[in-house]
């Protein structure tokens, strides 16, 4: 059972919430009094509470509970956000369609929340090393405080990383607000921020323990730091949007960042005793993530602890994005993130990841399942009917299920290693091919006869690698940002709409797909009455129901996918207007 996810609320005592509380607007933190800091950093226990206060900013509606994980990660070629009956709606639908404005109601709170996390981290980063026990305490106290310091550095890096991939250049502050002569500061070139946090993470690596050296919970350990450093280096070496000019490019020294990625991932590949792949892709989500249980293999290297049943510290995973629970006219859940039809058919039919990543059904109160249309298949890794320990009653109107958000998995380490190695060597080494093959083999339940041949040339291997990341990480908020850092987002969206049009027009390679599907009535599993890869039969077997499948696709749907995306502009969100109003030196992103 998990420990941290339930203890966090108890450890965030009233004094710490008062001490580290953020005010309404961007970076508007109240100074911390000498008495308060002395109390907060008087011993290991209170310092731990302070660092857990940083962790708390990862969770909840304004963190990875819904907005950062599900509002900001669509539309792409894997999943799309909710359709809108009225456009614009100045809400989540506009964000999905790349039509958001600076006044959008869903942008301000996450932006401010990330800076609240940074402010809390800055306080801990300043005061923890000043504690007497940091250098002269017992061995256990020194180890605990060094770990806390490393965690604070890592969490600050994650907050800045999230700010940059959503907003580009942002103001950077590295000291507590009380130490700043003014809170009106200009934006910092994101390349400068990237370099700073990469150095911070290198420091943090030496401070935090390996996973097996401490009691297991969701706190950051060495593998997570190294994996995050590898990921952030890939983004620093990737294509970045100049938020002043709208130009997209990457620096000429980009390969040195790929080298950081390869080195960090190679270190982790040598420590398979700490982190490795779970043998079952489905079990990873059904038996661990959705079962409120930590994966014993350590594949999930860093996850956001969710708990409490409210928007402050919990998540709407399984409610906003999974299948609905239905009883007649009663429908519980949103199912607002749905698979692009071409994504469903991009999977090999033998790839078990498809039916984990994409859920084909809604489930009824009696446990039976109802097949959905092809354009309405919800994302499937977080499902309320998979949730156990405890289970969620099918008739529960709750929106918060305590499901953790996985930020980093070991599968990503394998694929990041393969990507960096391919780029640095002008083609993949045997080790890079092996890393990609390991991920792919798991996707086919270990059947090597079905995984095909992995290309050995640089271009072919990159294409295979990019596809493997698409199949492996669907619904985990990764694909959109991969495409942006590769500078392939616009071309991929264009190709996706072209493929959808071909599917709509019954053209190759979609010309033999079924226009309708049949499934067996009143069953607890979806039993198809016809093939997903052959034309529909003319009759419906007794005891089966017909559902529109490819025929559910419309020209309106095709047009709506990332409808208002503009290259050199929409790769980032607008800076929220209240933050600009609070800081006259803060400028708006290009084109907004």
C-alpha positions as CSV (number, residue, x, y, z in Angstrom):
1,X,0.0,0.0,0.0
2,X,1.0,3.6,-0.6
3,X,2.2,5.7,2.3
4,X,3.0,9.2,1.0
5,X,-0.3,9.8,-0.8
6,X,-2.2,9.4,2.4
7,X,0.3,11.0,4.8
8,X,0.7,14.2,2.8
9,X,-2.5,15.8,4.0
10,X,-1.6,15.1,7.6
11,X,1.9,16.5,7.3
12,X,0.8,19.7,5.7
13,X,0.0,21.2,9.0
14,X,-1.7,24.6,9.4
15,X,1.5,26.4,10.2
16,X,3.1,25.3,7.0
17,X,0.1,26.2,4.9
18,X,0.2,29.6,6.4
19,X,4.0,29.9,6.0
20,X,4.1,28.8,2.4
21,X,0.7,30.0,1.2
22,X,0.6,31.8,-2.2
23,X,-1.4,34.9,-2.7
24,X,-3.7,35.6,-5.5
25,X,-1.5,36.7,-8.3
26,X,1.7,35.7,-10.0
27,X,4.7,35.5,-7.7
28,X,3.0,37.7,-5.1
29,X,4.3,35.8,-2.1
30,X,4.2,37.3,1.4
31,X,7.6,37.5,3.1
32,X,8.3,34.8,5.6
33,X,9.1,36.1,9.1
34,X,12.3,35.1,10.8
35,X,10.3,33.3,13.5
36,X,8.3,31.3,10.8
37,X,11.4,30.1,9.0
38,X,13.1,29.2,12.2
39,X,10.1,27.1,13.2
40,X,9.7,25.6,9.7
41,X,13.3,24.5,9.4
42,X,14.1,23.7,13.1
43,X,14.3,19.9,12.6
44,X,14.0,17.1,10.0
45,X,10.2,16.6,10.7
46,X,9.3,20.3,10.1
47,X,11.6,20.5,7.1
48,X,10.0,17.4,5.7
49,X,6.6,19.1,6.1
50,X,7.9,22.1,4.1
51,X,9.1,19.9,1.2
52,X,5.8,18.0,1.2
53,X,4.2,21.4,0.8
54,X,6.1,21.6,-2.5
55,X,4.9,18.2,-3.6
56,X,1.3,19.3,-2.9
57,X,1.4,21.8,-5.8
58,X,1.7,18.8,-8.2
59,X,-1.7,17.6,-7.3
60,X,-5.3,18.9,-7.6
61,X,-7.3,20.6,-10.3
62,X,-4.7,23.3,-10.9
63,X,-1.9,20.7,-11.1
64,X,-1.8,17.2,-12.7
65,X,-5.2,16.4,-11.2
66,X,-6.8,17.5,-14.5
67,X,-5.5,20.7,-16.2
68,X,-1.8,19.9,-16.7
69,X,-2.5,16.3,-17.4
70,X,-5.6,16.4,-19.5
71,X,-6.6,19.9,-20.6
72,X,-3.2,21.0,-21.9
73,X,-2.2,17.7,-23.6
74,X,-4.7,17.5,-26.4
75,X,-5.4,17.7,-29.4
76,X,-2.8,15.6,-31.2
77,X,-2.8,12.5,-33.4
78,X,-3.6,10.2,-30.5
79,X,-6.3,11.9,-28.4
80,X,-8.6,14.9,-28.7
81,X,-10.4,16.9,-26.1
82,X,-14.2,17.5,-25.8
83,X,-16.3,18.7,-28.7
84,X,-17.9,22.1,-28.3
85,X,-21.5,23.0,-28.9
86,X,-20.6,26.6,-29.0
87,X,-17.3,28.0,-30.2
88,X,-15.4,29.7,-28.6
89,X,-16.3,28.6,-25.1
90,X,-13.4,30.4,-23.3
91,X,-12.7,27.1,-21.4
92,X,-11.2,23.7,-21.9
93,X,-12.6,23.1,-25.4
94,X,-10.9,26.2,-26.7
95,X,-7.6,24.9,-25.2
96,X,-8.0,21.6,-27.0
97,X,-8.8,23.3,-30.3
98,X,-5.9,25.8,-29.9
99,X,-8.3,28.7,-29.7
100,X,-7.4,29.8,-26.2
101,X,-7.1,33.5,-25.3
102,X,-5.3,35.2,-22.4
103,X,-8.7,35.4,-20.6
104,X,-9.4,31.7,-20.8
105,X,-10.8,30.6,-17.4
106,X,-8.6,27.4,-17.3
107,X,-5.2,29.0,-17.8
108,X,-4.6,31.4,-14.9
109,X,-4.8,29.0,-11.9
110,X,-2.3,26.4,-13.2
111,X,0.2,29.2,-14.2
112,X,0.0,30.6,-10.7
113,X,0.1,27.2,-9.1
114,X,3.3,26.3,-10.8
115,X,4.9,29.5,-9.5
116,X,3.5,28.8,-6.0
117,X,5.4,25.5,-6.2
118,X,8.6,27.3,-7.3
119,X,8.2,29.8,-4.4
120,X,7.9,26.9,-1.9
121,X,10.9,25.2,-3.4
122,X,13.0,28.4,-3.3
123,X,12.3,28.7,0.4
124,X,13.3,25.1,1.1
125,X,16.4,25.4,-1.2
126,X,17.5,28.4,0.7
127,X,16.9,27.3,4.3
128,X,17.5,23.6,4.4
129,X,21.3,23.8,3.8
130,X,21.4,26.5,6.5
131,X,20.1,24.1,9.1
132,X,22.7,23.1,11.7
133,X,21.8,19.4,11.3
134,X,22.5,19.6,7.5
135,X,26.3,19.6,8.2
136,X,26.6,18.7,11.9
137,X,23.6,16.5,12.7
138,X,23.5,12.8,13.1
139,X,24.3,10.7,10.0
140,X,20.6,10.0,9.6
141,X,19.6,13.6,9.9
142,X,22.2,14.7,7.4
143,X,21.1,12.1,4.9
144,X,17.4,13.1,5.4
145,X,18.1,16.8,4.9
146,X,20.3,16.2,1.9
147,X,17.5,14.2,0.4
148,X,15.0,17.0,1.1
149,X,17.3,19.5,-0.5
150,X,17.6,17.3,-3.6
151,X,13.8,16.8,-3.8
152,X,13.3,20.6,-3.6
153,X,15.7,21.1,-6.5
154,X,14.0,18.4,-8.5
155,X,10.5,19.7,-7.9
156,X,11.5,23.2,-8.9
157,X,13.0,21.8,-12.1
158,X,9.7,20.0,-12.8
159,X,7.7,23.1,-12.2
160,X,9.9,25.2,-14.5
161,X,9.8,22.4,-17.2
162,X,6.0,22.4,-17.1
163,X,5.9,26.2,-17.4
164,X,8.3,26.2,-20.4
165,X,6.6,23.5,-22.4
166,X,3.3,25.2,-22.0
167,X,4.3,28.9,-22.1
168,X,7.8,29.1,-23.5
169,X,9.9,31.9,-22.1
170,X,8.8,32.7,-18.6
171,X,10.0,34.8,-15.7
172,X,12.6,32.9,-13.6
173,X,13.1,33.5,-10.0
174,X,15.7,31.4,-8.0
175,X,15.3,32.9,-4.5
176,X,12.4,33.4,-2.2
177,X,10.2,36.4,-3.0
178,X,11.1,38.0,0.4
179,X,14.7,38.3,-0.9
180,X,13.7,39.9,-4.2
181,X,14.0,43.7,-4.6
182,X,11.0,43.6,-6.9
183,X,8.6,40.9,-8.2
184,X,8.2,42.7,-11.5
185,X,10.7,40.8,-13.6
186,X,11.0,40.1,-17.3
187,X,10.8,36.8,-19.0
188,X,13.9,34.7,-19.1
189,X,15.1,32.8,-22.3
190,X,13.9,29.3,-21.8
191,X,17.3,28.0,-22.9
192,X,18.8,29.7,-19.9
193,X,16.2,28.1,-17.6
194,X,16.8,24.7,-19.1
195,X,20.5,24.9,-18.5
196,X,20.0,26.0,-14.9
197,X,17.6,23.2,-14.0
198,X,19.8,20.6,-15.8
199,X,22.7,21.7,-13.5
200,X,20.3,21.6,-10.5
201,X,19.2,18.1,-11.3
202,X,22.9,17.0,-11.6
203,X,23.3,18.2,-8.0
204,X,20.1,16.5,-6.9
205,X,21.3,13.2,-8.2
206,X,24.1,13.0,-5.6
207,X,21.7,13.9,-2.8
208,X,18.7,11.6,-3.1
209,X,18.7,7.8,-2.5
210,X,17.9,5.0,-4.9
211,X,14.5,3.5,-4.7
212,X,15.4,0.4,-2.7
213,X,17.4,2.4,-0.1
214,X,14.3,4.0,1.5
215,X,10.8,3.1,2.5
216,X,8.8,3.0,-0.8
217,X,6.3,5.8,-1.5
218,X,5.8,8.4,-4.2
219,X,8.7,10.6,-3.1
220,X,11.5,11.3,-5.6
221,X,14.5,9.0,-5.7
222,X,17.7,8.9,-7.7
223,X,16.2,7.1,-10.7
224,X,13.5,9.7,-11.0
225,X,16.0,12.6,-11.0
226,X,18.2,10.9,-13.6
227,X,15.2,10.1,-15.8
228,X,13.8,13.7,-15.5
229,X,17.2,15.1,-16.4
230,X,17.3,12.9,-19.5
231,X,13.9,14.1,-20.5
232,X,14.6,17.8,-19.9
233,X,17.9,17.5,-21.8
234,X,15.9,16.1,-24.8
235,X,13.7,19.1,-24.8
236,X,16.6,21.5,-24.4
237,X,18.2,19.8,-27.4
238,X,14.9,19.9,-29.4
239,X,13.1,22.6,-31.3
240,X,11.9,25.5,-29.2
241,X,9.5,28.3,-30.1
242,X,10.8,31.8,-29.8
243,X,7.8,33.3,-28.0
244,X,8.7,36.8,-29.2
245,X,9.1,36.2,-33.0
246,X,7.2,32.9,-33.6
247,X,10.3,31.3,-35.1
248,X,11.0,27.6,-34.3
249,X,14.6,26.3,-34.2
250,X,17.1,24.5,-32.1
251,X,20.6,25.5,-31.0
252,X,23.6,24.3,-33.0
253,X,25.0,22.5,-29.9
254,X,21.9,20.4,-29.5
255,X,23.9,17.2,-29.6
256,X,25.5,17.8,-26.2
257,X,22.0,17.6,-24.7
258,X,21.4,14.4,-26.4
259,X,24.6,13.2,-24.9
260,X,23.3,14.1,-21.4
261,X,20.2,12.0,-22.2
262,X,22.1,9.0,-23.4
263,X,24.5,9.1,-20.4
264,X,21.7,9.4,-17.9
265,X,19.6,6.7,-19.5
266,X,22.7,4.4,-19.8
267,X,23.3,4.8,-16.0
268,X,19.7,3.7,-15.4
269,X,20.0,0.8,-17.8
270,X,22.9,-0.5,-15.6
271,X,20.6,-0.4,-12.5
272,X,17.8,-2.7,-13.5
273,X,17.6,-3.7,-9.8
274,X,16.1,-0.3,-9.3
275,X,13.8,0.2,-12.3
276,X,12.7,-2.1,-15.1
277,X,9.7,-2.9,-17.2
278,X,6.6,-4.5,-15.7
279,X,6.1,-7.7,-17.7
280,X,2.5,-6.8,-18.4
281,X,1.4,-3.5,-19.9
282,X,-2.2,-4.0,-18.8
283,X,-1.3,-5.0,-15.3
284,X,0.9,-1.9,-14.9
285,X,-2.3,0.3,-15.1
286,X,-5.1,-2.1,-14.0
287,X,-3.3,-3.8,-11.1
288,X,-1.1,-1.0,-9.9
289,X,-2.1,2.5,-11.0
290,X,-5.8,2.0,-10.9
291,X,-5.5,-0.3,-7.9
292,X,-3.9,2.4,-5.7
293,X,-0.8,0.2,-5.4
294,X,2.9,0.9,-6.1
295,X,4.3,-1.2,-9.0
296,X,7.0,-3.5,-7.5
297,X,9.2,-3.3,-10.6
298,X,9.7,0.5,-10.2
299,X,8.6,1.0,-13.9
300,X,6.7,4.1,-12.7
301,X,9.7,6.1,-11.5
302,X,7.9,9.3,-10.6
303,X,4.1,9.7,-10.0
304,X,2.0,12.5,-8.5
305,X,0.4,11.3,-5.2
306,X,-3.3,12.0,-5.3
307,X,-5.8,11.7,-2.3
308,X,-8.4,13.5,-0.4
309,X,-11.5,13.5,-2.7
310,X,-11.3,17.2,-3.6
311,X,-9.9,19.5,-6.2
312,X,-7.1,20.6,-3.7
313,X,-5.1,17.4,-3.7
314,X,-6.8,14.7,-5.8
315,X,-7.3,13.9,-9.5
316,X,-10.2,13.4,-11.9
317,X,-8.3,10.6,-13.7
318,X,-10.9,7.9,-14.5
319,X,-13.7,10.5,-14.3
320,X,-12.8,13.1,-16.9
321,X,-11.0,10.7,-19.3
322,X,-12.2,7.2,-18.8
323,X,-15.4,5.2,-19.7
324,X,-18.7,6.4,-18.2
325,X,-20.8,4.4,-15.8
326,X,-24.4,4.3,-17.2
327,X,-27.8,3.4,-15.9
328,X,-30.6,4.3,-18.4
329,X,-30.6,8.1,-18.6
330,X,-28.1,8.4,-15.7
331,X,-24.5,8.8,-17.0
332,X,-21.6,9.3,-14.5
333,X,-18.3,10.5,-15.8
334,X,-17.2,12.8,-18.7
335,X,-15.2,10.6,-21.1
336,X,-14.0,13.9,-22.5
337,X,-10.7,12.6,-24.0
338,X,-11.3,10.3,-26.9
339,X,-9.1,8.5,-29.4
340,X,-8.6,9.8,-32.9
341,X,-9.9,7.0,-35.2
342,X,-6.7,6.8,-37.1
343,X,-4.8,6.3,-33.9
344,X,-7.0,3.2,-33.1
345,X,-6.0,1.8,-36.5
346,X,-2.4,2.8,-36.3
347,X,-1.9,-0.1,-33.8
348,X,-1.0,-3.5,-35.1
349,X,-4.0,-5.7,-34.3
350,X,-1.8,-7.9,-32.1
351,X,-0.5,-5.0,-30.0
352,X,-2.1,-5.4,-26.6
353,X,-1.5,-1.7,-25.8
354,X,-4.3,-0.6,-28.0
355,X,-7.1,-2.0,-25.9
356,X,-5.5,-0.7,-22.7
357,X,-4.8,2.8,-24.1
358,X,-8.2,3.0,-25.9
359,X,-11.3,1.8,-24.1
360,X,-14.0,0.7,-26.5
361,X,-16.9,0.7,-24.0
362,X,-19.1,2.4,-21.4
363,X,-20.1,0.1,-18.6
364,X,-23.5,-0.3,-17.1
365,X,-24.5,-0.4,-13.4
366,X,-25.1,-4.2,-13.8
367,X,-21.5,-4.7,-15.0
368,X,-22.3,-5.2,-18.6
369,X,-20.6,-3.1,-21.3
370,X,-21.8,-1.1,-24.3
371,X,-19.7,-0.6,-27.4
372,X,-19.1,3.0,-28.3
373,X,-18.8,4.6,-31.8
374,X,-15.3,4.8,-33.3
375,X,-15.2,8.6,-32.8
376,X,-16.3,8.3,-29.2
377,X,-13.8,5.8,-27.7
378,X,-12.5,7.2,-24.4
379,X,-8.9,6.9,-23.3
380,X,-8.5,3.7,-21.2
381,X,-5.5,3.6,-18.9
382,X,-7.4,5.2,-16.1
383,X,-10.8,3.5,-15.8
384,X,-13.3,3.7,-12.9
385,X,-14.3,0.0,-13.5
386,X,-10.6,-1.0,-13.0
387,X,-10.3,1.0,-9.8
388,X,-9.8,-1.2,-6.7
389,X,-8.3,-0.9,-3.2
390,X,-10.9,0.5,-2.6
391,X,-13.2,0.2,-5.6
392,X,-15.5,3.0,-6.8
393,X,-19.2,2.1,-6.7
394,X,-20.7,2.1,-10.2
395,X,-23.3,4.6,-9.0
396,X,-20.9,6.9,-7.2
397,X,-21.3,10.5,-8.3
398,X,-17.8,11.3,-7.1
399,X,-15.4,12.9,-9.5
400,X,-12.2,12.2,-7.5
401,X,-10.9,8.7,-7.4
402,X,-7.4,9.0,-5.9
403,X,-5.6,7.9,-9.1
404,X,-2.0,8.9,-9.3
405,X,-0.6,10.6,-12.5
406,X,2.5,8.9,-13.8
407,X,5.1,11.5,-14.8
408,X,7.9,9.2,-15.8
409,X,8.1,5.5,-16.6
410,X,11.1,3.2,-17.3
411,X,9.7,2.6,-20.8
412,X,10.5,6.2,-21.5
413,X,14.1,5.7,-20.3
414,X,14.5,2.9,-22.8
415,X,13.1,4.9,-25.7
416,X,14.9,8.1,-24.7
417,X,18.1,6.1,-24.7
418,X,17.3,4.7,-28.2
419,X,16.4,8.2,-29.5
420,X,19.6,9.9,-28.2
421,X,21.8,7.1,-29.3
422,X,20.4,7.1,-32.9
423,X,20.9,10.9,-33.1
424,X,24.5,10.9,-31.8
425,X,25.6,7.9,-33.9
426,X,23.9,8.8,-37.1
427,X,22.1,5.5,-36.7
428,X,21.2,3.1,-33.9
429,X,23.7,1.0,-32.1
430,X,22.8,-2.6,-31.1
431,X,22.0,-1.3,-27.6
432,X,19.6,1.3,-29.0
433,X,17.9,-1.3,-31.1
434,X,17.6,-3.6,-28.1
435,X,16.1,-0.9,-26.0
436,X,13.3,-0.1,-28.6
437,X,12.8,-3.8,-29.1
438,X,12.3,-4.4,-25.4
439,X,9.5,-1.9,-25.2
440,X,7.9,-3.2,-28.4
441,X,8.2,-6.8,-27.3
442,X,6.2,-6.1,-24.1
443,X,3.5,-4.5,-26.3
444,X,3.1,-7.9,-28.1
445,X,3.1,-9.9,-24.9
446,X,6.6,-11.2,-25.6
447,X,5.8,-12.7,-29.0
448,X,8.9,-11.8,-31.0
449,X,7.3,-13.2,-34.2
450,X,4.8,-10.4,-34.3
451,X,6.9,-7.3,-33.7
452,X,8.4,-6.9,-37.2
453,X,11.9,-5.8,-38.1
454,X,13.4,-2.7,-36.5
455,X,15.1,-0.5,-39.0
456,X,18.9,0.1,-38.7
457,X,19.2,3.3,-40.6
458,X,18.9,6.7,-38.8
459,X,15.8,7.9,-40.5
460,X,14.0,4.6,-40.5
461,X,14.9,4.0,-36.8
462,X,13.7,7.5,-35.8
463,X,10.3,6.8,-37.5
464,X,10.0,3.5,-35.7
465,X,11.0,5.2,-32.5
466,X,8.5,8.0,-32.9
467,X,5.7,5.4,-33.6
468,X,6.7,3.3,-30.6
469,X,6.4,6.4,-28.4
470,X,2.9,7.0,-29.9
471,X,1.8,3.4,-29.1
472,X,3.5,3.3,-25.6
473,X,2.5,6.6,-24.1
474,X,-1.0,7.4,-25.5
475,X,-3.1,9.2,-22.9
476,X,-0.2,10.0,-20.7
477,X,0.3,13.6,-21.9
478,X,3.5,13.0,-23.8
479,X,2.7,12.8,-27.5
480,X,1.8,16.5,-28.2
481,X,5.1,17.7,-26.6
482,X,7.2,15.0,-28.4
483,X,5.9,16.3,-31.7
484,X,6.6,19.9,-30.8
485,X,10.2,19.2,-29.7
486,X,10.7,17.3,-33.0
487,X,9.1,20.2,-35.0
488,X,6.7,17.7,-36.5
489,X,3.5,18.8,-34.9
490,X,2.0,20.7,-37.8
491,X,3.0,18.2,-40.4
492,X,1.6,15.4,-38.2
493,X,-1.7,17.2,-37.8
494,X,-2.0,17.7,-41.5
495,X,-1.3,14.1,-42.2
496,X,-3.8,13.0,-39.5
497,X,-6.6,15.0,-41.1
498,X,-5.6,13.6,-44.6
499,X,-5.8,10.1,-43.2
500,X,-9.1,10.7,-41.5
501,X,-10.4,12.0,-44.9
502,X,-9.2,8.9,-46.6
503,X,-11.0,6.8,-43.9
504,X,-14.1,8.8,-44.4
505,X,-13.9,8.3,-48.2
506,X,-13.2,4.5,-47.8
507,X,-9.8,4.9,-49.4
508,X,-6.7,2.8,-48.9
509,X,-5.4,1.8,-46.4
510,X,-8.8,2.1,-44.8
511,X,-11.0,0.8,-47.6
512,X,-11.8,-2.5,-46.0
513,X,-12.7,-1.3,-42.6
514,X,-16.2,-1.9,-41.2
515,X,-18.7,0.9,-41.4
516,X,-20.6,-0.6,-38.5
517,X,-19.7,-3.1,-35.7
518,X,-21.7,-5.6,-33.8
519,X,-21.2,-6.8,-30.3
520,X,-23.0,-9.3,-28.0
521,X,-25.7,-8.0,-25.8
522,X,-25.6,-7.8,-22.0
523,X,-22.0,-9.2,-21.5
524,X,-19.3,-8.1,-19.1
525,X,-16.8,-8.1,-21.9
526,X,-17.1,-6.7,-25.4
527,X,-17.5,-9.7,-27.7
528,X,-17.4,-8.5,-31.3
529,X,-19.8,-10.2,-33.7
530,X,-17.7,-9.1,-36.7
531,X,-14.1,-8.2,-37.6
532,X,-12.5,-4.8,-36.9
533,X,-10.6,-5.2,-40.1
534,X,-13.2,-6.4,-42.6
535,X,-16.3,-4.9,-44.2
536,X,-19.5,-5.1,-42.1
537,X,-21.7,-8.1,-42.5
538,X,-25.1,-7.4,-44.0
539,X,-27.0,-9.0,-41.1
540,X,-26.8,-8.7,-37.4
541,X,-26.5,-12.0,-35.5
542,X,-29.2,-12.8,-33.0
543,X,-28.3,-11.5,-29.6
544,X,-26.0,-8.8,-31.0
545,X,-26.3,-5.0,-31.4
546,X,-25.1,-2.9,-34.3
547,X,-23.1,0.3,-33.6
548,X,-21.9,2.9,-36.1
549,X,-18.2,2.5,-36.5
550,X,-16.3,4.2,-39.4
551,X,-19.6,5.6,-40.5
552,X,-19.6,7.7,-37.3
553,X,-16.8,9.8,-38.8
554,X,-17.9,13.1,-40.3
555,X,-16.3,16.0,-42.1
556,X,-17.1,18.2,-39.1
557,X,-15.1,15.9,-36.8
558,X,-12.2,15.8,-39.2
559,X,-12.1,19.6,-39.4
560,X,-12.3,19.9,-35.6
561,X,-9.1,18.0,-34.8
562,X,-6.7,20.7,-33.5
563,X,-8.8,23.0,-35.7
564,X,-7.2,26.4,-34.9
565,X,-3.6,25.3,-34.6
566,X,-1.1,27.8,-36.1
567,X,2.5,26.8,-36.4
568,X,4.9,29.2,-34.8
569,X,2.2,30.3,-32.4
570,X,0.0,27.6,-31.0
571,X,2.8,25.5,-29.6
572,X,2.4,27.4,-26.4
573,X,-0.6,28.9,-24.5
574,X,-1.1,32.6,-24.0
575,X,0.2,34.1,-20.8
576,X,-2.9,34.6,-18.5
577,X,-4.0,38.2,-18.6
578,X,-4.3,38.6,-14.8
579,X,-0.6,37.7,-14.5
580,X,0.3,40.3,-17.1
581,X,-1.8,42.8,-15.3
582,X,0.0,42.1,-12.1
583,X,3.5,42.4,-13.7
584,X,3.9,45.3,-16.2
585,X,7.2,43.7,-17.4
586,X,5.6,40.5,-18.4
587,X,4.8,40.4,-22.1
588,X,2.4,38.2,-24.1
589,X,3.4,35.3,-26.3
590,X,3.7,35.9,-30.0
591,X,0.4,36.1,-31.8
592,X,-1.9,36.3,-28.8
